[in-house]
Amino acid sequence: MRLLTVLLVLAGFTTTAGADECPDYLQGEYRKLHSSETTSLCELLQGKSALVVNTASHCGFTPQFEGLEALYQRYREQGLVVVGFASDDFKQAAKSEEEAATICYTNYGVTFPMLAPTEVSGEQANAYFAWLAEQTEEPGWNFNKYLVNAKTGSVTHFGSKTAPDAKALREAIEAAL
């Protein structure tokens, strides 16, 4: 398969990354919030800088959804993907996915990808958050932000108290783009 890809590229054809070309940490399908549809992390994040956030619907930091959406709107045309991983690891989630979706999409106007509840810390953490924790640290609460720089491959962690409009976060995003 790789030989065929090389030959196609040499012949001037473009190819899209297949699952076998994605790093292990981007393998897998994750269900979208309050949906039966899934999304491939490889297709969503491969080659793009990403701001990955573990979210909860009933947390003191939940209003950060508004600022995260503003970041997404401001930087998405430059290549930033914001993705929220809903989680109840810290017991602050909505009682149902329907309620969580209402909070995200209706109350805060979220348009960036939101994924269905999953574990983000400890031994049960999903593969992507386990990888993020290996690169930096695991989330100690809701609304931890992980900036994955597509240019350098580095991951920078910002804690819950770092607001989406914080100068340090904006500067890191701009450097990653």
Secondary structure by P-SEA (a helix, b strand, c coil): caaaaaaaaaaccccccccccccccccbbbbcccccbbbbcccccccbbbbccccccccccccaaaaaaaaaaaccccbbbbbbbbbcccccccccaaaaaaaaccccccccccccccccccccccaaaaaaaaacccccccbbbbbbbccccbbbbbccccccccaaaaaaaaaac
